[in-house]
């Protein structure tokens, strides 16, 4: 069991995809001070887009090795409220709100365990932070 000083992080889909394709974040992940937790939403996105073979095996292996955090019923309701507020504030259309739904759920899940969310998609998560306080680290 992790100590009270343990810091958790949730990697966004963008980090896994970029690292899988280029290996760009391998050292950062290995040297990270965080204990990584996987978001069920991220795993869904990865598995949905995985090609048969190596990509699919990678996601299955990740699912089997990582502790998974899952959005709760409350997270889904909060996500709807946040997305509605973003629609009014930023005048987002239906398609953009659909795209942001997963990101809001990932942020809510990470926040619920006190984890830092690590992403390559800083712009969307910064927009979400206008409506929801959570720890965010953007890797470039």
N, CA and C of each residue as an Amber inpcrd file, in Angstrom:
protein
   420
   0.8500000  -1.1880000   0.0000000   0.0000000   0.0000000   0.0000000
   0.8910000   1.2450000   0.0000000   0.5850000   2.2310000  -0.8910000
   1.3990000   3.4450000  -0.9570000   1.3090000   4.2420000   0.3360000
   2.4070000   4.9530000   0.6490000   2.4250000   5.7870000   1.8440000
   1.6210000   7.0510000   1.6010000   1.4170000   7.8250000   2.6760000
   0.6670000   9.0690000   2.5500000   1.4020000  10.0860000   1.6870000
   2.6980000   9.8990000   1.5130000   3.4900000  10.8240000   0.7080000
   3.5020000  10.4360000  -0.7710000   2.9310000   9.3070000  -1.1040000
   2.9040000   8.8510000  -2.4830000   2.1090000   9.8170000  -3.3340000
   2.6780000  10.1510000  -4.4620000   1.9910000  11.0260000  -5.4090000
   1.5790000  10.2010000  -6.6180000   0.3280000  10.3740000  -7.0110000
  -0.2040000   9.6300000  -8.1380000  -0.2940000  10.5140000  -9.3680000
  -0.2740000   9.8720000 -10.5280000  -0.4980000  10.5640000 -11.7910000
  -1.3370000   9.6690000 -12.6890000  -2.0870000  10.3220000 -13.5440000
  -2.8560000   9.6470000 -14.5820000  -2.3490000  10.1940000 -15.9080000
  -1.9280000   9.3030000 -16.7810000  -1.4620000   9.7150000 -18.0980000
  -2.6510000   9.7820000 -19.0500000  -2.7500000  10.8730000 -19.7700000
  -3.7930000  11.0430000 -20.7680000  -3.4860000  10.1750000 -21.9920000
  -4.4910000   9.9180000 -22.7680000  -4.3590000   9.1280000 -23.9950000
  -3.2550000   9.6750000 -24.8880000  -3.1550000  10.9880000 -24.9840000
  -2.1590000  11.6130000 -25.8670000  -0.7360000  11.2260000 -25.4860000
  -0.4650000  11.0550000 -24.2130000   0.8790000  10.6730000 -23.7610000
   1.1830000   9.2400000 -24.1810000   0.2350000   8.3390000 -23.9650000
   0.4470000   6.9430000 -24.3680000   0.6540000   6.8180000 -25.8720000
  -0.1700000   7.5070000 -26.6450000  -0.0600000   7.4100000 -28.1030000
   1.2760000   7.9640000 -28.5750000   1.6310000   9.1430000 -28.0950000
   2.9070000   9.7440000 -28.5140000   4.0880000   8.8740000 -28.0980000
   4.0390000   8.3480000 -26.8950000   5.1440000   7.5150000 -26.4380000
   5.1870000   6.1960000 -27.2040000   4.0520000   5.6230000 -27.5060000
   4.0150000   4.3760000 -28.2670000   4.5890000   4.5840000 -29.6620000
   4.2370000   5.7000000 -30.2850000   4.6920000   5.9750000 -31.6590000
   6.1570000   6.3780000 -31.7290000   6.6210000   7.1880000 -30.7490000
   7.9600000   7.7690000 -30.8680000   8.9040000   7.4320000 -29.7210000
   8.3740000   6.9810000 -28.6050000   9.2000000   6.7320000 -27.4230000
   9.6600000   8.0050000 -26.7410000   9.0970000   9.1270000 -27.1360000
   9.5450000  10.4380000 -26.6730000   9.4770000  10.6220000 -25.1630000
   8.5170000   9.9790000 -24.4980000   8.3340000  10.1890000 -23.0690000
   8.8270000   9.0280000 -22.2110000   9.4980000   8.0790000 -22.8040000
   9.9200000   6.8780000 -22.0650000  10.7490000   7.2370000 -20.8350000
  11.7260000   8.1000000 -20.9890000  12.5890000   8.4700000 -19.8620000
  11.7920000   9.2330000 -18.8090000  10.9470000  10.1570000 -19.2410000
  10.1360000  10.9230000 -18.2880000   9.2180000  10.0070000 -17.4880000
   8.6370000   9.0230000 -18.1360000   7.7480000   8.0940000 -17.4380000
   8.5410000   7.2540000 -16.4460000   9.6790000   6.7400000 -16.8820000
  10.4940000   5.8900000 -16.0020000  11.0620000   6.6600000 -14.8120000
  11.4020000   7.9270000 -15.0010000  11.9880000   8.7270000 -13.9320000
  10.9410000   9.5450000 -13.1630000   9.6990000   9.3550000 -13.5020000
   8.6270000  10.1250000 -12.8740000   8.5650000   9.8620000 -11.3730000
   8.3160000  10.9050000 -10.5920000   8.1510000  10.7200000  -9.1420000
   6.7600000  10.1860000  -8.7850000   5.9360000   9.9600000  -9.7890000
   4.5560000   9.5570000  -9.5740000   4.3690000   8.0490000  -9.6830000
   3.3770000   7.5640000  -8.9540000   2.8640000   6.2080000  -9.1490000
   1.7390000   6.3640000 -10.1690000   1.8640000   5.6660000 -11.2800000
   0.9080000   5.8280000 -12.3730000  -0.3370000   4.9910000 -12.1320000
  -1.4780000   5.6100000 -12.3160000  -2.7710000   4.9440000 -12.3060000
  -3.3710000   5.1310000 -13.6970000  -4.1120000   4.1570000 -14.1580000
  -4.7130000   4.2230000 -15.4900000  -6.1820000   4.6080000 -15.3900000
  -6.5990000   5.4610000 -16.2700000  -7.9980000   5.8420000 -16.3570000
  -8.7260000   4.8420000 -17.2580000  -9.8850000   4.3870000 -16.8120000
 -10.7070000   3.5030000 -17.6460000 -11.0850000   4.2040000 -18.9490000
 -11.2460000   5.5110000 -18.8990000 -11.5830000   6.2780000 -20.0980000
 -10.4180000   6.2540000 -21.0820000  -9.2080000   6.4350000 -20.5870000
  -8.0180000   6.3800000 -21.4370000  -7.8760000   4.9900000 -22.0460000
  -8.0510000   3.9600000 -21.2350000  -7.9610000   2.5960000 -21.7510000
  -9.0060000   2.3490000 -22.8340000 -10.2010000   2.8750000 -22.6340000
 -11.2540000   2.7680000 -23.6460000 -10.8020000   3.4240000 -24.9520000
 -10.2790000   4.6440000 -24.8510000  -9.8350000   5.3520000 -26.0580000
  -8.7010000   4.6030000 -26.7570000  -7.7530000   4.1010000 -25.9670000
  -6.6340000   3.3700000 -26.5570000  -7.0940000   2.0820000 -27.2360000
  -7.9320000   1.3160000 -26.5570000  -8.3920000   0.0450000 -27.1070000
  -9.2750000   0.2570000 -28.3300000 -10.0960000   1.2950000 -28.2880000
 -10.9750000   1.6120000 -29.4230000 -10.1660000   1.8830000 -30.6910000
  -9.0080000   2.5230000 -30.5430000  -8.2060000   2.8790000 -31.7150000
  -7.0530000   1.9330000 -32.0150000  -6.8710000   0.9110000 -31.1870000
  -5.7170000   0.0180000 -31.3500000  -5.8850000  -0.9040000 -32.5570000
  -4.8160000  -1.0140000 -33.3210000  -4.8010000  -1.9710000 -34.4170000
  -4.4590000  -3.3540000 -33.8670000  -4.9240000  -4.3970000 -34.5480000
  -4.5900000  -5.7600000 -34.0900000  -3.0790000  -5.9440000 -34.0280000
  -2.6460000  -6.7600000 -33.1240000  -1.2200000  -7.0230000 -32.9910000
  -0.6170000  -6.2450000 -31.8450000   0.5100000  -5.6090000 -32.1070000
   1.2970000  -4.9440000 -31.0740000   0.5060000  -3.8760000 -30.3170000
  -0.2430000  -3.0330000 -31.0190000  -0.9880000  -1.9650000 -30.3390000
  -2.0240000  -2.5500000 -29.3820000  -2.7600000  -3.5310000 -29.8490000
  -3.7860000  -4.1480000 -28.9990000  -3.1430000  -4.8640000 -27.8070000
  -2.0570000  -5.5660000 -28.0320000  -1.3530000  -6.2470000 -26.9330000
  -0.8450000  -5.2450000 -25.9030000  -0.3560000  -4.1000000 -26.3660000
   0.1160000  -3.0500000 -25.4570000  -1.0070000  -2.6080000 -24.5130000
  -2.1880000  -2.3420000 -25.0710000  -3.3030000  -1.8640000 -24.2500000
  -3.7620000  -2.9540000 -23.2840000  -3.8620000  -4.1870000 -23.7490000
  -4.2780000  -5.2950000 -22.8810000  -3.2710000  -5.4700000 -21.7420000
  -2.0030000  -5.3930000 -22.0680000  -0.9620000  -5.5080000 -21.0430000
  -1.0720000  -4.3700000 -20.0330000  -1.3010000  -3.1670000 -20.5120000
  -1.4750000  -2.0100000 -19.6350000  -2.6670000  -2.2260000 -18.6980000
  -3.7630000  -2.7240000 -19.2340000  -4.9520000  -2.9820000 -18.4160000
  -4.6640000  -4.0110000 -17.3270000  -3.8540000  -4.9920000 -17.6400000
  -3.5540000  -6.0600000 -16.6810000  -2.5260000  -5.6570000 -15.6250000
  -1.7250000  -4.6380000 -15.8920000  -0.6330000  -4.2750000 -14.9930000
  -0.8910000  -3.0200000 -14.1570000  -1.8490000  -2.2400000 -14.5400000
  -2.0470000  -0.9440000 -13.9010000  -3.3410000  -0.9280000 -13.0980000
  -3.3130000  -0.2440000 -11.9640000  -4.5440000  -0.0430000 -11.2170000
  -5.4030000   0.9500000 -11.9890000  -6.6540000   0.5980000 -12.1820000
  -7.5520000   1.3820000 -13.0300000  -8.5100000   2.2050000 -12.1730000
  -8.6440000   3.4860000 -12.5390000  -9.6440000   4.3410000 -11.8960000
 -10.7720000   4.5740000 -12.8980000 -11.9860000   4.5580000 -12.3920000
 -13.1700000   4.6160000 -13.2440000 -14.0680000   5.7680000 -12.8010000
 -14.6160000   6.5220000 -13.7580000 -15.5300000   7.5940000 -13.3870000
 -16.7600000   7.0380000 -12.6590000 -17.1900000   7.7600000 -11.6680000
 -18.3780000   7.3780000 -10.9060000 -19.6140000   8.0300000 -11.5240000
 -20.7680000   7.6660000 -11.0000000 -22.0140000   8.3040000 -11.4230000
 -21.9370000   9.8140000 -11.1900000 -21.3980000  10.2030000 -10.0590000
 -21.2500000  11.6300000  -9.7470000 -20.3440000  12.3220000 -10.7610000
 -19.2790000  11.6530000 -11.1740000 -18.3820000  12.2380000 -12.1830000
 -19.1300000  12.4980000 -13.4910000 -19.9870000  11.5730000 -13.8890000
 -20.7500000  11.7520000 -15.1290000 -21.6710000  12.9690000 -15.0260000
 -22.3030000  13.1370000 -13.8840000 -23.1900000  14.2910000 -13.6860000
 -22.3760000  15.5830000 -13.6650000 -21.2580000  15.5800000 -12.9410000
 -20.3840000  16.7630000 -12.9030000 -19.8580000  17.0880000 -14.2990000
 -19.5100000  16.0640000 -15.0660000 -19.0080000  16.2830000 -16.4290000
 -20.0580000  16.9880000 -17.2780000 -21.3080000  16.5790000 -17.1450000
 -22.3800000  17.2250000 -17.9070000 -22.4910000  18.7040000 -17.5410000
 -22.3810000  18.9990000 -16.2480000 -22.4610000  20.3880000 -15.7960000
 -21.2820000  21.2100000 -16.3220000 -20.1010000  20.6420000 -16.2580000
 -18.9000000  21.3400000 -16.7470000 -19.0020000  21.5760000 -18.2530000
 -19.3990000  20.5550000 -18.9940000 -19.5220000  20.6940000 -20.4460000
 -20.5820000  21.7180000 -20.8270000 -21.6730000  21.7540000 -20.0790000
 -22.7070000  22.7590000 -20.3270000 -22.1560000  24.1580000 -20.0850000
 -21.4000000  24.3200000 -19.0060000 -20.7920000  25.6260000 -18.7180000
 -19.7870000  26.0080000 -19.8100000 -19.0370000  25.0330000 -20.2990000
 -18.0730000  25.3070000 -21.3720000 -18.7930000  25.6830000 -22.6620000
 -19.9160000  25.0430000 -22.8990000 -20.7140000  25.3680000 -24.0990000
 -21.1260000  26.8300000 -24.0630000 -21.5770000  27.2920000 -22.9130000
 -22.0220000  28.6880000 -22.7960000 -20.8470000  29.6610000 -22.8050000
 -19.7900000  29.3320000 -22.0960000 -18.6610000  30.2600000 -21.9660000
 -17.8420000  30.3520000 -23.2530000 -17.6000000  29.2200000 -23.8680000
 -16.7260000  29.1890000 -25.0430000 -17.4840000  29.0190000 -26.3520000
 -18.7800000  28.8750000 -26.2690000 -19.6220000  28.6970000 -27.4570000
 -19.2220000  27.4650000 -28.2700000 -18.8750000  26.4060000 -27.5540000
 -18.5140000  25.1570000 -28.2250000 -19.7580000  24.5240000 -28.8370000
 -19.5500000  23.8990000 -29.9830000 -20.6210000  23.1620000 -30.6360000
 -20.7050000  21.7430000 -30.0990000 -21.6890000  21.0090000 -30.5880000
 -21.9440000  19.6510000 -30.1350000 -20.7310000  18.7530000 -30.3560000
 -20.0880000  18.8480000 -31.4950000 -18.9380000  17.9790000 -31.8000000
 -17.7810000  18.2290000 -30.8310000 -17.4830000  19.4820000 -30.5560000
 -16.3970000  19.8020000 -29.6250000 -16.7230000  19.2880000 -28.2250000
 -17.9680000  19.4170000 -27.8100000 -18.3660000  18.9180000 -26.4910000
 -18.2310000  17.3990000 -26.4090000 -18.5580000  16.7010000 -27.4920000
 -18.3650000  15.2410000 -27.5240000 -16.8890000  14.9040000 -27.3660000
 -16.0420000  15.6570000 -28.0550000 -14.5970000  15.4170000 -27.9710000
 -14.0790000  15.6580000 -26.5540000 -14.6310000  16.6320000 -25.8690000
 -14.1680000  16.9930000 -24.5260000 -14.7230000  16.0950000 -23.4200000
 -15.7610000  15.3490000 -23.6990000 -16.3870000  14.5270000 -22.6650000
 -15.3840000  13.5880000 -22.0080000 -14.6090000  12.8810000 -22.8060000
 -13.6200000  11.9510000 -22.2470000 -12.5990000  12.7060000 -21.4040000
 -12.1480000  13.8580000 -21.8840000 -11.1420000  14.6300000 -21.1470000
 -11.6770000  15.1000000 -19.7930000 -12.9160000  15.5350000 -19.7560000
 -13.5050000  15.9770000 -18.4890000 -13.6180000  14.7960000 -17.5250000
 -14.0310000  13.6410000 -18.0280000 -14.1270000  12.4520000 -17.1690000
 -12.7530000  12.0200000 -16.6550000 -11.7450000  12.1130000 -17.4820000
 -10.3730000  11.7760000 -17.0610000  -9.9340000  12.7410000 -15.9570000
 -10.1850000  14.0250000 -16.1610000  -9.7960000  15.0270000 -15.1610000
 -10.5290000  14.8090000 -13.8390000 -11.8140000  14.5390000 -13.8950000
 -12.5810000  14.2950000 -12.6680000 -12.0800000  13.0540000 -11.9370000
 -11.7830000  12.0020000 -12.6710000 -11.2830000  10.7660000 -12.0630000
  -9.9230000  10.9840000 -11.4180000  -9.0370000  11.6670000 -12.1250000
  -7.7030000  11.9420000 -11.5820000  -7.8170000  12.7800000 -10.3140000
  -8.6370000  13.7900000 -10.3800000  -8.8300000  14.6640000  -9.2170000
  -9.3670000  13.8880000  -8.0150000 -10.2170000  12.9150000  -8.2530000
 -10.8530000  12.1770000  -7.1570000  -9.8540000  11.3710000  -6.3320000
  -8.6980000  11.0350000  -6.9170000  -7.6670000  10.3180000  -6.1560000
  -6.4770000  11.2230000  -5.8460000  -6.6170000  12.5160000  -6.1190000
  -5.5440000  13.4700000  -5.8510000  -4.3740000  13.3370000  -6.7990000
  -4.6380000  12.8190000  -7.9930000  -3.5700000  12.5800000  -8.9600000
  -3.3510000  13.7850000  -9.8670000  -2.1350000  13.8890000 -10.3390000
  -1.7830000  14.8620000 -11.3590000  -2.1230000  14.2500000 -12.7170000
  -2.7720000  15.0080000 -13.5660000  -3.0700000  14.5350000 -14.9090000
  -1.9540000  15.0110000 -15.8260000  -1.3450000  14.0830000 -16.5470000
  -0.2430000  14.4130000 -17.4560000  -0.7330000  14.2310000 -18.8860000
  -0.5500000  15.2650000 -19.7070000  -1.0700000  15.2550000 -21.0700000
  -0.1270000  15.9460000 -22.0430000  -0.3460000  15.6980000 -23.3150000
   0.2830000  16.4720000 -24.3960000  -0.7450000  17.4470000 -24.9750000
  -1.9740000  17.3280000 -24.5230000  -3.1020000  18.0940000 -25.0300000
  -3.4440000  19.2150000 -24.0510000  -2.5120000  20.0930000 -23.8460000
  -2.6790000  21.1300000 -22.8380000  -3.8250000  22.0860000 -23.0920000
  -4.0900000  22.4120000 -24.3310000  -5.1120000  23.4240000 -24.6380000
  -6.4970000  23.0250000 -24.1220000  -6.9240000  21.8050000 -24.4200000
  -8.2520000  21.3740000 -23.9700000  -8.3170000  21.2530000 -22.4530000
  -7.2630000  20.7160000 -21.8510000  -7.2910000  20.5620000 -20.3950000
  -7.1920000  21.9050000 -19.6790000  -6.5050000  22.8760000 -20.2700000
  -6.4960000  24.2240000 -19.6840000  -7.9030000  24.8240000 -19.7290000
  -8.6270000  24.5820000 -20.7980000 -10.0040000  25.0730000 -20.9020000
 -10.8830000  24.4220000 -19.8320000 -10.6640000  23.1470000 -19.5870000
 -11.4250000  22.4420000 -18.5500000 -11.0810000  23.0090000 -17.1750000
  -9.8180000  23.3510000 -16.9690000  -9.3940000  23.8930000 -15.6630000
 -10.0750000  25.2120000 -15.3230000 -10.5970000  25.9030000 -16.2960000
 -11.3500000  27.1250000 -16.0240000 -12.5800000  26.8010000 -15.1770000
 -13.0820000  25.5610000 -15.3150000 -14.3130000  25.1380000 -14.6370000
 -14.0760000  24.1030000 -13.5410000 -12.8780000  23.5390000 -13.4830000
 -12.5890000  22.4640000 -12.5410000 -11.1290000  22.5450000 -12.1090000
 -10.9040000  22.6450000 -10.8230000  -9.5260000  22.6800000 -10.3120000
  -8.9840000  21.2610000 -10.2470000  -7.8450000  21.0250000 -10.8830000
  -7.1410000  19.7470000 -10.8050000  -5.6880000  19.9760000 -11.1720000
  -4.8350000  19.0620000 -10.7180000  -3.4070000  19.1630000 -11.0200000
  -3.1630000  18.7650000 -12.4670000  -2.3970000  19.5680000 -13.1750000
  -2.1440000  19.3140000 -14.5840000  -0.6720000  19.5370000 -14.8900000
  -0.1130000  18.6200000 -15.6460000   1.2520000  18.7340000 -16.1270000
   1.2300000  18.4730000 -17.6210000   1.7010000  19.4560000 -18.4030000
   1.7020000  19.3210000 -19.8510000   3.1070000  19.0050000 -20.3480000
   3.2400000  17.8620000 -20.9880000   4.5160000  17.4620000 -21.5700000
   4.5110000  17.8370000 -23.0380000   5.6350000  18.3950000 -23.4680000
   5.7590000  18.8000000 -24.8770000   6.6930000  17.9250000 -25.6390000
